[in-house]
Amino acid sequence: MNILYYLGTFPKLSESFILNEIYELEQSGHNVAVCAKNEPNSKITHEEFDQLDIPIQYLDLPSVTDTTELLSTKILQPQVLKHARYRAPLKHHATYLFRAKRCIEFINDLGWDLNHVHSHFATRSKFTGRYVASHFGVPFTLTAHAAGLYKEPIGDHTTDLLQSADRIVTISEYNRQYIQEQFTNKTPIDIVRAGIRPEKFSPTESTVDNRILTIARFVEKKGHIYALEAVAEAVDDIPEIEYHIIGSGRLEEQLKRTVSDLGIKENVVFLSNVDDQKLLQELDEASCFLLPCVIAESGDRDGIPVALMEAMAMKTSPISTTVSGVPELIDHEVNGLLVEPRDSKKTAGAIVRLLQNDEKFSEYAKQARETIVRNFNISSEANELESVFKKARLSN
């Protein structure tokens, strides 16, 4: 199959699941090309990207003089323009159509008989992917993540974009039900997990007693405040707790002030961002992984955080909340512990319970990795995505 991915930035460190997906499709023998709006603004060190051998085209913003290209018959086609009826400023319409023309030229230069176009995230710019698919008469599918579905204000375009897709892909049953209720119950929706590569995670016996780890951007939906409050309470029972936090973001100074106000400066270590080797070491050494996700005031929320999957692949028992799709990953008291969001007291109780019970800790850790290998493995999930593409072709 000849597949075009139309993306925002490629590759992007926080979207490694897209890179993993493309890598697996290429390894399975498919031809994959990428058209992306932006190059990464920093050097990306990623084994899968280094091993990729695919054509990539980055698309510049059009200039005023470039607008004459929109008179091209590549764009002025009924099957393309019928998807351009959503509300947007004229300059946005022109930009998306211009980029579609550039993608079409890119594919033509490859000499491909294009079979499929796929995008990620339900942002307005992804109409470009729809236009390209319509030009070639091939299916267009879109993976809808939490970003773009929940955070207010929801774009006027979202319903039009999701309804224009031949099939929608999403990562959780929670998302699927929400899309059907809020946007469309007409477009078929398939669940394909944003899996990881379990073989990249090799747990050892290096666990450090009473070490807790969080890896997350410093944004409201990750629940750092509740994690710190829970740790402060758990320290009363286990004074030796050592809490490592990896990440960065606009809430960093607020979180550091909270640590001071709670009197746990001796227990908390901010590690900022780290390289992959250090990340794996921290995951391996942690006794538990803490990520008390919440729904932010804006409505923003996680889907199924990749950081939780990576911790579980390293046999690090997770503690998280019942938000969004997290319960589809963590089975309470089977492979980890779940609490209600924004409940620092119960989160503290989960921490103490896990750290003080070696037998439960070991069983959760074992089951955690087995869950990832069985249900969140990128190899099998890429096969599922391939099946979605085939179903879209049959109905196109």
C-alpha positions, 0 to 999 in steps of 0.5 A: 500500500502507498500511504501519505501521512499529512502531519503538523511537525514531524518528527516530534518528541512528544508524538513518538507514537506517530513515528513508531506507527510509521516505522512499523508500517514501513517495516511491514512492507508499505510505502510511506511518505510524509508531508508536514507543515513544520520541521522539528525545531531541535535535533531529534535523536530517535532510533526509529527515525534514524532507520526510516527511509521514506520521502519527507516534504516540508511545506512553507507558508504561501506568499501573496504571489503563491495564491495564483497557484490556487487556480490550478485544476489540481485544486479547482475540482468539485470533489476537493472543494466540496470539503471546503465549506466549513467556517474559517478565515479566507487566508486559512482556506487559501493556505490549506488548499495551497498546501494540498497542491504542494502535497499533490505535486510531491506525490506526483513526483514520487510516481506513486499510485497513492492508496491512502491518506492518514492524519493525526489530531482533529485540527483545522489544518488537517483539511489539507489531508482530506483535499489530497485524498479527494484529488486522488480519489482515495480514502482519508482517515484521521486519528483523533486524540484528546487534544482537539476534542476536549479543550475549550473553545472547541473549533467550529471545524471539528464536526465537519472534519470528522464527518469528512473522514472515511473512517475515524481512528481513536485511542480509547473507548472513552474517546469513541463514545465522546466523538459519537455523542458530540460530533458524529455518529455517522462516520465509522470509528475504530479503536487503535491504541497508541502503543509502544515497543515493549522490547525497548524497555528491559527492567532489571532488579535495580528498584530503589525502595520508596522511590516515586517517579513522575514524567510529564509536562508541567501542565494542569491536566497532569495533576502535579499539584495533587501528586505533591500534596499526596507525597507530603501526606505519605511522608508522614508514614514513610519519611524516606520517600524520594520523589523524582519529577521529570519534565518542564513547562509553564507551571514549574515555578508554581510547583517548586513553590508548592514543594517549599510550602508543603515542607518536602524539599528534602523529598522532591528532586526536579530533574528537568528534561533528560535523555533517553538513557537517563529516562530508562534508568529512572523508570527502572529504579522507581518503586512506583509511577505516579500520574494523578491526571485531572480534567483541566478547567478548560476541559483539556485532559489526557487520553491514555498517557504514553508515559504510563505505558512506558512505566508499566513496560519497565515493570514499574507499578502505576498509580493514576486516576479514573480520568478519560481512557486511563482505566482502559490501561490500568485495571485497579488492583490488578496491574496498578492502582486508580483513585478519583481525580483531585483526591490527594488523601486517597492518592497518598493512601495508594502510595503508602499501600503500594510502597509498604506491600512488597507482594502487591508491588511485585504482582502489579509490576508483573501484570503491568508489563504483561498488559503492555506486551499484550494490548499496547504493543505498537507492532500489533496496533500497526496491524490494526491500523492497516486493517482500518485502512483496508476497510476504508478502501473497501467502502470508498 
